[in-house]
Amino acid sequence: MEDHLLGWLRTLEEDRLGRILANRPDAIAAPWPRRLDTLAQRLGNGFAVMETLRDLPLPCLQLAEAALAMSRPTAERLADFVGVPASEVTPWLEHLYDHALAWPGDDGVIRLAEGVSRWWAAPLGLGEPLGHYLNSWTISNDALHALARNLGLPAQGNKRRTITRVTEALSDAGRVESLLRAAPGGTAPLLGRFAWEGPARDVDGGRFVTPGTPEKWCADHGLLFRPSWHVAEIPREVAICLRGPGYHPAFHPTAPEVVTIPVDPEEVDHLMTLAAPHVVERCAALLDNTSKTPLPLLKTGGVGVREVRRVAKETGCDEDETRLLLEVCAVARLLAWDEQSSGMIPTERFDRWRLDEGSARLRVLLSAWWRMERSSLRKIDGKYGTVLGDDPAGSAVARVRRAVLAVLAHLPAGTAFSDRGSLVANAHWHAPLIDLELLRECAPAVLAEATLLGLLANGALTDLGRALAGLTARPGDENDDAVPMVEHDPVLAAASTRALASVRRSALFGPDLTAVVTGPPSAELAALLDRAAERESRGAASVWRFTTESVRRALDHGYEADALLDELAGVGTIPQPLEYLVRDTARRHGEVTVTTVGCVIQAGDPVLLAEIAAHRRLARLGLRLLAPTVLVSAAGAERTLGLLRENGYSPVPVSDSGHITIHRVRAEEPQNGKLVLLPGGQVAELSDYADIAELQAPPYMLAEPTPDPHEHARRLLTASRSDDGKNGRTWAIIGRMATRLPTAQQSLLGFVVDRGVRAGITLTGGLTATISHGELKGGALDAWCEEAGDYLEFPLAEIVEVRGAY
């Protein structure tokens, strides 16, 4: 099948090939292919074909299924089969061609990618073609000749010619109809059940060997075949003939209409500017809450209802909002399980997230929701699922979300859907491989979640929702560790900025120790007031009240009185009562101190402890003498024990009960240096593994962008034309230039060039790399380097080893 696809790709113009690459980003994902044969392998990959089918509308799938049921489908025969003019079939066939799921041969016969047939074990409810049964090893030449004679056909000739005659006869509806006139009574109803309710049915095997029965007559005339004693099947061609000339497979080229009503665009925009900042602010509040009280998980997994309600009460969110934002924060890697805390707590990424600008924070949350494989507000049997629990629907839930928003994005501006049933029907037409019951079950939850996130208002998508629904980059799944490209989409970035444009960055401070924000507060303003005051209300206007306890909480987090007053003064005019409250609370703050120590060191000899406290090499432990025989260390017990032993002392660990506890610790293997190849051919050495943990991870990890589809199509066609006549040159060049390699390794390097296989190489300086998809450029090998994530050039003369990589 790949050979047919490759032959078709070689005939394409640049525009068509560019459309295929644009529609199939999997085909040009890194390492992007450099030859048409490599591209054909990717386009024909069964898994990639099935994933592409998920994005196709209903008419494409109906035509593909109908074509699978035909022996030699052409555009004209296919249109006649489904009962519509050819002009209605052509656009959808072109859509299949533009996804490389089907392509026309030189004779006009439509060929389908091999992975397409995996969706339909029995297309249109039809069985295997006649050739499948007639070519079976279970049918002898004598049985085949007897079948031909029963059908009134010449029995002489070779097996292939006999099979062709039988197939042509049983594919002719008129001939099958005349054949049935001489059949025993009950044959027509029997075959009718197989034709419409088959193709395979349970039967009484004895009737197939009893003379005079309809079953025996059907088997003798090739109308039924038995793969086993109690199961019979009807061939595809026979079933189509029996269904009659009036039978046409379902074909719906027009999508069901969504019932709409007019809405005010300005009101939709206003509701978006209220909801979007609220989402960012509430996520920060939820995560701050979990930093104080880790969120425990149930033994069966997920967060219990009691904990959800506690968090909702303490943060001022409603329960639905809490459910949704906890799920979103977990997918965004802002919230994760911590073994030491025995609960879900904020991650280091949360610390970086809260320092980002507001629009960047919003995009992180929307991107997480877009790829989330659970539905927080979906009800099953009238009950919500467990927050952060497993959802058996998995990735299908994310596809439902994208399908529903895609339909809403195509509604005209100033309109909103008014009937959920019509919305679901239209979404299923655009994504027919989604289970319809799941779609009906999840659609209400998707709409409610989108409303909470500011993507939907009054039944219409906001600018933020349209930007998210119109993304072309693949969002990935919720297990991706790298930040998807959708967070950096320019259209989404612009919409996020507009959604947060109306946030308030100042507050009105009253002499009654309140702060009022008239409108949606910015996340920074809300965080500042939440740290120093108690929130009393939210909505069109939010109110905070300052108390002695709230100010002390801010001081506990490291604020000084002057610094806190300066920050508050930056967002409004501070009245005298508030200044008095802050300074009076600060005056009493710290009257009692509590110190944390890593461990306690005791000895009966005061002189020995004094010596340890004064030891220069132990200064890093932060030792302090509390009493002549009691010393405290700022470091933990294990580190303190290790340093004391390194400096000639012989300490032993003591448990909380006072008993000596000595454990055998497994020796750690030394961490050797490792060469890392960076983009551009640069080399870095990571020699100390301990130092790696201290490096601050970058806030975002972006994959290497794929090439422009149309530019890459031009390169592929140019390379295809220039490759003619180059066969055999690979081995000659490698043999002449890669002189440091033995013959077997030169051959392996040749396969890297000619077949794109993976291999590991070592250069003269000791640098190693894993390469594939190579090309020869002069005296260098230009190949994809997995460590660098790009194509790099490696001098052939400097390659000292080639080994297989699996």
N, C-alpha and C positions, 0 to 999 in steps of 0.2 A: 504493500500500500504506500510506503514511503517513496518507492520508486516512481509511482504515478504522481504523487504530490510533488516530488522534486522536478519531474518533467514539466508539470504545470507551472511551478514557480519560475522555471527558466524562460517561460513564454510571456511572463507578465511585464507590463509597463511599470515604470517607477511609481506612478500614482496609486495603482492597485496594490502593489507590494507595500507601499507606505501605509495605506489604510489597514492592511492586514497586521502590520507591526503595531499600529496605534491601537487596534482592537484586541491584540494579543500581547499585553505587556509581559506575560510569562515567557514569550519567545525571545525577548531582548533583555531579560533580566541578566544581571552579572553572573558569569562572564558572558557578555553579549556575543552572539555568533558572528563569525567573519566569513563564513561560506554558506552557500545555499543548502548544501547537504546537511550541515549542522542545524540550520534553521528548520529543514524539513523534519528532522528527528524530533525537535522540540515541539513543532506544531502538531505532530502526530502522536505525541505522548498521551497515553490513555487518560491519566489523571488530569492533565491540563485540558484535554478535550471535554471531560465531564464538568470541570469547573467552569469552562466557557459556556457550556450549555445552560448553566444556571442563570446566566445573564441575558438569555435570549427570550424574546416574546413568544406568545403562543403560536402564531402562524409559522414561524421558523421550525418549531418542534413538530407541528402537524405535518408540514411538508417533508421533514426529515423522516418521520415515521412512515409516511405514505411511500416515500422513495425506497425505504428498506423493504417494504412489502412487495415491491415490483421487481421484475427480473432485470430489465434494462431500461431504467427510467430516463426519459428525456424531458425537457421543459414542456413540450407539447403533450406528451403522454401523461405527465404528472398533472397538468392542468385538466385534462380530460378525465383523469381518474378522480380528482377531487370535485369535479363538476363546476368549474369556474373558467372564465376566459383566461388565456395565457397572460394577458396584461396584468391580472391580479396576482399571478404567481411569481412573475419575474422579479419585482422588487424584493420579495422575501428570499428568493433564491440568491439574489445579489448580496443580501445580508449574510447568508450562509457562506457565500464565497469570500466576503470581506473578513470573515472570521476563520477562514481555512478549514471549515468543518465540512465543506462540500466543494467540488470543483468540476467543471465540465471537461470531458475527454475530447480527443480529436474528432470522434464520431458523434459528439453531442450527448453521449451517455453521461449521466451525473454519477460521480463517485463520491462516497461518503467516507469520512475519516473512520478508522477502525473503532475508536472509542465511542462513536455515536451509537453503535449497535448495542452497547452495554446497558443503555437505558431501557431497551425494549427486548426482553427475552422472546416475546411473541408480538411483533408489531401488528397493530390493529386487531389483536386477538387471533392472528394467523400463525400457522405452524411453519415447519421447515419447508423449503422448496422441494419439488419432486426429485431434483438431482441429488439431494442429501440421502434420500431413501434408495434411489435406483443405483447409486454408486456405492452403496454399503456392501461390505464384505459378506453380509448375511444373504445376499441375493446372488444366486448362481446364474451363469449364462443360460442354463436350461429354463430356470424360472423366469428370466427376463424375456426369453423368446416366447414362452407360454403366455406371458402377459400381453405381448404384442399381438399374438394370434387372437386372444380373447377380445382385444380392441379392434380386430379387423385390420391389423397392420401387417406389412411384410415382415417376416421373422428372420430373413437372411441378412447378412452383413455383420460387421463387427459390433462390439458392445457399445461403443460411443455412438454409432449411427442409430442403433436401436433405442438407446436412451433418448436421443434427440427426437425420434419419431413419437415415442410415448409421451414425452413432455409436450410436444406441439399438440398432440391429440387431446390430452387432458387439460390443456390451457385454453381450448376452444369451447366457449360456453354453449354454442349450438350443438357441438358434437356430444358434450356431456349430457345435454338435455335429451337428445335422441337416444343416448345410451341408457338413460334412466327409464325410458318408455318400456324397455324389455326387462326391467329389473323385477325381482320378486316383490310382493306386497310388503309394505313397511320400510322399503329401502329409502324412499324420499324423506320421511320423517326422521329416520335414523341419521342420514347425512345432514339434514337440516340442523339437528341438535349439535352435531360436530362443527358445522360451518359457523353457527352463531354463538355457541356456548363452549366451543373447544379452545384450542385445537386438540387437546388431549382429554380423554374421558375414560373413566373406569368401565370395563366391559366384562362380559362372561366369555372367557377365552374358549370355552367349549363350543360356542356357537360359530366361531371362526373356522372350525374344522368339520362342522356338520353340514352335509350337502343340503341345498335348498333354502338355507337361511339367508336373510339380507346381509348379515355380517360376512358370511362366506363369499357371497357374490361380490361384495365391495372389495374384499381382499383380492379376489381373483382378477378384478378389473383395475387395480391400482388406485382405488378411491380411498381406501383406508390401509394403514400399515400399523403393525404391532411391534413396538420396541420391547414389550414384555407380555407375559401371558394374559394379564388382567388389565392392560392399558393399550388403547388404540389411539392413533393420531391421524388427522386429515392433512394432506399436503396443502401448501399455500395456494397453488394454482387452482386446485379443485374447489377449495373453500370460496375463492373469489368468484368462480363461475357459478357456484350454487347461490351466492348472495344476490345474483341477478344483475342485469344491466342498470337497474335503477340505484344500485348501491354506490354511494360516494362517501369516503371518509370525511369526518368533521373537518371543516376549514373555516376559521373565523378571522378574516383579515382586518376587521375593524374592532377596536377596543370598546367595551361597554362604557357608556357615558356616565360621568360622575355628576350627580345632582348638586348644583351649586346655588348659592345666594350671594347677593352683593354685600360687601363689607367696606368700612371706612379705612383706607390705607393709613391715614394719620393715627387713628386709634390703635391699629395693629402695631405701628412703629412705636407708639408711646408705651404700650404694654411690654414690648420687647425691652425698651430702655429701663423699665421697672424690674423686670424679671432677671435680666442678665447680671447686673451688679449684685442682686440679692443672692444669686447662685454662688458667685465667688466669695461673698462675705460669709454665707452659711457654711460653705466647705471649710473655710478657715476656722470658723467657730467649732465645727464638729471635730476637726483635727486637733485643735487646742484642747478640747474636752478629753479626747482619747490620750493626749500626752499626760494629762493629770490622772486619769483613771483608765488604764488599759482595758480594751474591750474584750472580754472573755468569749470563747467559742464553746458551743455545745459539744458534747461527746460525739454526737452524730454529724458534727460539722455545721458551720454557719453561726450566725448571731441570733440569740433567742429573742422572743417578743418582749420580754421584760427589760432586757438591756436596750432594745431599740426605743422603748417608751421612756426609759430613764434618760437616755441621751437627748431625746426629743424635748423632754421637760427641762433639762438643764441648759439646753442651748436655745430654747424658744422656737424650735422648728416644729412643724406638724409631723405626724408619723409617716405619712407618705413621702414627704420631702426627705426625712431622715433615712428611710429605706433606700431611696434612689441615690442620695449623695454618698452614703457609705459604700454602695456598690461601685459608684463612679470613682471614688477616691482609691479604692482597692485596685481597680483596673489601671488607674493612672500611676500606680506605684507610689502614691502619697501615703498609703496606709498598708501595713504589712504585719505579719505575725512575728512576735518577738518571744523567743523561748525563755529568756530570763525574766521577762515581765509576765509571762503566761497570758498574753493577750495581744490584741491588735493595737499597734502604736504608730505614730507618724514616722516616716522614713527620713533619711537625709535629703531625699529629693524634695520633701516638703519644705525644708529649710531654704532650698534654692528657689522653689516655686513661689514662696511668699515674698521673695525679694524681687521677682519679675514684675514687669508692668502688668496692669490689670488685664489688657487684651490677651497677653501671652498666657496668663493664668486661666482665662476663660477658654482659650483654645485647647489647653491641656485637658480640661474637663470634658469639653465637647468631643474631642478626639477619643477619649476613653469611652464615652457613652456610645459613640458611633461603632466601636468594635466590640463592645460588651456582649458577651454570649449568655446573658441572663436578662430577664425582664422583671424589674423590681416590683412593679405594680400589677403584674399579671395574676389573675385569680383562677385557681383550679378548684372546682366544686365549691365556689364561693369563699375560698380562703387564699390568703397570700402564701407564697412560698417562703422558705427560710432565707433571710438575708445572707448573702455570700455563700449560700448552699449550692449544691450541684443541681444543674438543670439538665434533664435528659435530652431536651431539644438542642442544647448547645449552640453551635454556630448557626442553626436554622433561625434562631431568635434574632441574631444580628441581620440575617438576610431579610426577615420580615420588616425590621426597622427601616432598612434602606429602601425596600420596595414601597412601603407606605409613604415615606417622605419623597421618593421620586415621583409618585403620582401627584402628590400635593404641589410639587415644584412645577408641574406642567399645567396647573390651573392658571387661567388668565389672571393678571393683576387686578386687584380689587374684588376678587371672588373668594368664597370659602365653601367647603363641602357642607352639605346639609343632611346627607343620608349616608350613614356609615356602611350600609350594605352595598351601595353602588361604589363606594370607595374601595371596599374589599374586592369586589368583582373586577374592577379595573386593575387593581394591584396584582391580582392573580393572573390576569391576561398578560401583564408585562413580566411576571415571574411565575410561570405555570408549574415549575418544579417544586415550589414551596407547597407543603401540605395545606390544603384549603382549610381544614379544621384548625390547624395551628394558626393560620393567618387570621381566622375569625376570632380565635381565643386571645391572640397577642395584640391585635390592632387597637382595642380600647386602651391597653396599657401603654402602647407606643405613643398614642395621642396624648395621654395624660402626662407621660414623662417629657414629651416634647414641649408641652405647655409649661411645665415647671422650669424647664431649662431656657425658656425664652425663644424657642424655635417655632412655636405655634401660638397664635392668639386669635380668639374668636373664630376658630376653624380654618384660619388661613396661615400659610407659612410666613414668617417674618423674613427680613433680609438675612438675618443670621441663619435661619433654617434653609433658605434657598442656597446660601453659600455652602452649607454643609452637604446638602443633597446634590449639589452640582459638582462635587469634588471628582476629579479624574484619577487622582492617586489612590492606589489600593490602601485601605486602612489597616490591613493586617488583622491579626486576631488578638484576643486579650492576653495571650501568653507571650507576646513579643516584648523583649526587654529593651530594644532600641525604640526611640521615639519615632513614630511614623511620620512620613513627609506631610501628612495632612495638617499637622500643627503649624506648618510653615507656609501653607498655601496663601498666596497674596490676596485672593478674593476673600477668604475666610478671615484673614488678618484685618482687612479693611472693614468688613462687616462687624467684627468684634470691637474694633475701635469705635465705630459709630454706636454700637449697642451700649457702650460705657461712657458715651460723651456727656450724658446728662447727670452723671453722679455728682453728689455734693462733696466738696472737700473742706467745708467749714461748718461750724456749729454755733448755735446761740446759747451762751451760758447765762443762766438766771441766778439771781441772788438766793433762790431757794435750793441751791446746789443741784440744779438739773442742767442737762445739755439737750437741746432740741435740734434735730436735723430735718429740715423740710424737704423731703425728697429722698431718693435712694442714696445712702452714704457710700463713699468709696470704701474699698476694702481696707485701705490704710487708716482712714478716719474711724471706721467701725472697730478695727483692731485696737487703736489707741484708746477709744472710749471704753471698749470692753475690758481692757487691762486696768483702767483706773476707776470705773463706775459700774453700776448695776443697770442692765437694760430693763426698762419697765414696759415699753410698748414698741411696736413696729407697724409699718404700713405706709400710708402717704407721708406720715411724719413719725420719726423714731425718737424716743425719749430715753435718756440715761439719767441716773441719780447717783451722786457722789456720796459715799458714806465713809466712816472711819475704817471699816473692814475693807472696802474696795480700794482705798488709797494705800492701806497697809499691804494689800496684795500686790499693787504695783511696785512698792518699795521692796517687797520680797523678791521681785523679779529683777532687781538690780538698779532700779531707778533711784536717783537722789532727788531731793525736793526741788532744787533749782532746775534740774534737767527735766523733770516731769512738768513743772510750771512753764518752762520754755516751750515744750512740745505742745502743751495745751494752748499757750498763747499764739502758737503758729496757726491754729485753726479757729480762733475766736478771741474775743475780749474776756479776760478772766475777772469776775467780780471779787470784791474783797472777802466775802465769806468763804469762797472756795480756796483762796490763797491762805487764809487763816487755817482752814481745815488741813490742807496739805502740810503746812509748816508745823502745826501742832502735832500731827501724826508722825512726822519725821523726827521731831524732837524726842519722842518716846520710843522710836524704832531702834532696836538693838540694845535695849537695857539688859536683855538676857541673851547670851550667845550659845550656840550649839556647834561643836566642831566634829567633823567626820574624820576618822583615822582609818588607815588601811589595815593595820594590825598592831598588836601590843607585844613588846619584847620585855621579858622579865629575866632577872638573874639575881642570885643571892649575893654577888660581889658587886658593890657600888662602883669600885674602881674599874672593873671590867666594862660596865655600862657606860661610864664616863669616857673610857677609851674608845668604845664603839661610836659614841655620839660625836667625838672629835675627829674621827677617821675621815681623811679627805676623800678617799675613794667611795665612801658611803654617803657622801653629801647629797647625791641624787635621790636618796630615799626620803629626804626631808625629815630627819630624825629630831625628836624633841624629848627632853628629859622632864617627865612629870613628877617623879619622885626618885630618890637615890637608887631604887631597885626597879623602877618602871620607866620604860622608854617606848615612845609611839613612833610609828613609821607612817608616812603618807602613802607608801606603796602597799600593794597587796601582800599576803603572806608568802605566796610562791616566789615572787620576785625578791622579796626581802631575804628569804631563806637562801636563794641562789647567790645573791651578792655577798651575804655574810660568809658563805662557804668559799666563794672565790677569793676572799681576802683573809683566809686562814682560820676562820672561826668554825665551830662545830655545833650549830644550832639544831634543834629538833622541833618539828611541828607539834602543837598541842590542840586538842579538840575543844569545843565549847564546854565540855564536861570536865576539862582539866587533864585528860589522859593523853599520853604521848601517842601520836599516830604517824607511822612511817609507811608510805606507799611506794611501790615500785613503779617508776615512770618509764615508759618505753622511750628509748633514745630516738631523737628525731634525726632523720637523714639530712646531711648538709644540702643547702640549696645552691646549686651551681648556677653560674651566669648563663643567660640565654640571649642569643642574638635575635632581634626582632627587626624585620624588614618593613620599612615605612614607605608610604607613597613617594614616588620620585626616585627610588633607589637608595634612599638614605638608610643608615643602619644605626640602631640604638642598642645598648647593652643594659639589661636589667640584671645586675649582679647580686642584689640583696633583696630577697623576697620580702623581708620585713618592711623594707622601705616602700614597697608597692602599696601596702595597706594604708600608709600614711599619706599617699598622694590623694589629692582631692579629685574625684571623678568629674569629668566635664558635665555640665548641666544637660547637654543633649548629645546623642550619638546619632549621626545621620548617615544613611547608606549612600554609597556612591551613586549619583544620579544616572539613570539610563540614557542612552543617546536619543536624539530626536528621531522619531520613526521614519520620517521622509528622507532625512539626510542619511540615515543608516541604510535605507532601501537603495539609495543611489550607490553607496559604497559596496553593498552586496552585489548589485548587478555589475558594477565595474569590475569587482574581483572575480565574478563568475566568468566574464568575458576574457579577463587577463589570465585565468587559470588554464585556458585551453592550450594543450601542447606542453604542459609543465610536468606531466607524469614522469617519474623516474629521476627527476633532478634532485629531489629531497635527499635520497641516499647518497648520491654523488657528492653533494655539498657537505653533508654531515661527515662523510668518510674523509673528505679532504681537510675540513676545518677543525673538527672535534677530535684532534689527535691524541688527547689525554685519555680517551675512553676506549675500552675494549669493544670488539665487534658487537657483542650481544647488547651492550648498553647503547651503542650507536643505533642499533635497530629500534630499541625502545624509544629513543629520542625521535626517531623517524615517525613512530606511531603518534607521538605528541603533535607532530606537524600534520600528518596526513589524515589522522582519525580523531584528533582532539582529546586523546586519553590523558588521564592524570598521571603525574610522575613527580617524584622528589629529586631535586638536583642539589649538588654541592659545588661551590665555586672554589677557586684557589685560595681565597682568604678565609675559608671556613664557613662562609655564609651559606645557609641552606634555604630553600624555597620549595613550595609545592606549586607546580605549574600545569597548565593545560591549554588547549586551543592555540597552538603555536603556529608561527609563520617565520619563514627565513627571510631575513633582510640583510643582504651582503654576508658578512661574517658573524652575524648575530642572530640569536633566536628571540623573536618578539612573541612573548607568551603571556597568558593571564597568570598573575601571581596572586595566590589566595591570601598571603600575608599582607600584601600591599593593597589588595582590592582594586587592582588596575592592571593594564597591560604594560609590561616592562621589557627592556632589551637585555639579554644576557649574552656576552661574547662566547661563541662556541669554543674558542681556544682556551677559555678559562673554566669550562665545566669539567670537573674531575671525577664526578660520579653521577649516575642516573639510576634510580631505583623505583620500583613500582609503588604506587600510592593507592590504597584501597579504602 
